[in-house]
Amino acid sequence: MKTLFLLLGVFSWLGWTLAWTVRDTARRSPERRSKLVVGGVAMFALGVVAALLLPRRVPDTPGSSAALVMIAFLWVVGGGMAFAGAATLLGVALASGASGTPKP
């Protein structure tokens, strides 16, 4: 149970750090914000496809553990991509100003 809470804390910290960094980048210009939105949506969509749809296409080979390794690899990589895409979209949503110039 301690490990679960530790992993939850680490991934929450990683997601928040990524979102905060993206927020600062998105505040610099509307062009960057648009690119980050497109990139975040693409990363999230590719991650969901890699984690949920591609493992079903791995052929089942009796007696070989390669299929299980490939499925686990797709889950980890796809889940990471979806996590990064969601954190990017959160960071863009947190960016309130159109530019990084201070307001009087």
C-alpha positions as CSV (number, residue, x, y, z in Angstrom):
1,M,0.0,0.0,0.0
2,K,2.9,2.3,0.7
3,T,4.3,1.7,-2.7
4,L,1.0,2.6,-4.3
5,F,0.9,6.0,-2.5
6,L,4.5,6.6,-3.3
7,L,3.9,6.0,-7.0
8,L,0.8,8.2,-6.9
9,G,2.8,11.0,-5.3
10,V,5.7,10.6,-7.8
11,F,3.4,10.7,-10.9
12,S,1.4,13.5,-9.5
13,W,4.5,15.5,-9.0
14,L,5.8,14.7,-12.5
15,G,2.4,15.7,-14.1
16,W,2.2,18.9,-12.2
17,T,5.8,19.8,-13.0
18,L,5.2,19.1,-16.7
19,A,1.9,21.1,-16.7
20,W,3.6,24.1,-14.9
21,T,6.4,24.1,-17.5
22,V,4.0,23.9,-20.4
23,R,1.9,26.7,-18.8
24,D,4.9,29.0,-18.8
25,T,5.7,28.1,-22.4
26,A,2.1,28.6,-23.5
27,R,2.0,32.1,-22.1
28,R,4.7,33.3,-24.4
29,S,2.7,33.5,-27.6
30,P,-0.6,32.3,-29.1
31,E,1.3,30.4,-31.8
32,R,3.1,28.3,-29.2
33,R,-0.1,27.7,-27.4
34,S,-1.7,26.4,-30.5
35,K,1.2,24.1,-31.2
36,L,1.1,22.8,-27.7
37,V,-2.7,22.1,-27.9
38,V,-2.2,20.2,-31.2
39,G,0.8,18.3,-29.8
40,G,-1.0,17.5,-26.5
41,V,-4.1,16.2,-28.3
42,A,-1.9,14.1,-30.7
43,M,0.2,12.7,-27.9
44,F,-2.9,11.8,-25.9
45,A,-4.6,10.1,-28.8
46,L,-1.5,8.2,-29.9
47,G,-1.0,7.1,-26.3
48,V,-4.5,5.8,-25.9
49,V,-4.2,3.9,-29.2
50,A,-0.9,2.4,-28.3
51,A,-2.0,1.4,-24.8
52,L,-5.5,0.1,-25.6
53,L,-5.9,-0.8,-29.2
54,L,-2.4,-2.1,-30.4
55,P,-2.0,-4.8,-27.7
56,R,-5.1,-6.5,-29.2
57,R,-3.3,-6.9,-32.5
58,V,-0.2,-8.6,-31.0
59,P,-0.4,-12.3,-32.2
60,D,-0.8,-14.9,-29.4
61,T,2.1,-17.3,-29.7
62,P,1.9,-20.3,-27.4
63,G,5.0,-21.0,-25.4
64,S,6.6,-17.6,-26.1
65,S,6.7,-14.7,-23.7
66,A,7.5,-12.2,-26.4
67,A,3.8,-11.4,-26.9
68,L,3.4,-10.6,-23.2
69,V,6.5,-8.5,-23.2
70,M,5.2,-6.6,-26.2
71,I,1.8,-6.0,-24.6
72,A,3.4,-4.7,-21.4
73,F,5.7,-2.5,-23.4
74,L,2.8,-1.0,-25.3
75,W,0.9,-0.4,-22.1
76,V,3.9,1.4,-20.5
77,V,4.8,3.5,-23.5
78,G,1.2,4.2,-24.5
79,G,0.3,5.1,-20.9
80,G,3.3,7.4,-20.7
81,M,2.3,9.1,-23.9
82,A,-1.3,9.6,-22.8
83,F,-0.1,10.9,-19.4
84,A,2.3,13.4,-21.1
85,G,-0.5,14.5,-23.5
86,A,-3.0,15.0,-20.6
87,A,-0.4,17.0,-18.6
88,T,0.4,19.2,-21.7
89,L,-3.3,19.9,-22.2
90,L,-3.6,20.8,-18.4
91,G,-0.7,23.2,-18.7
92,V,-2.2,24.9,-21.8
93,A,-5.5,25.2,-19.9
94,L,-3.8,26.8,-17.0
95,A,-2.1,29.4,-19.2
96,S,-4.4,32.4,-18.8
97,G,-2.4,35.3,-20.4
98,A,-1.8,35.6,-24.1
99,S,1.8,36.7,-23.6
100,G,4.4,36.6,-20.9
101,T,4.4,40.4,-20.5
102,P,3.6,41.6,-17.0
103,K,0.2,43.3,-16.6
104,P,0.2,46.8,-14.9
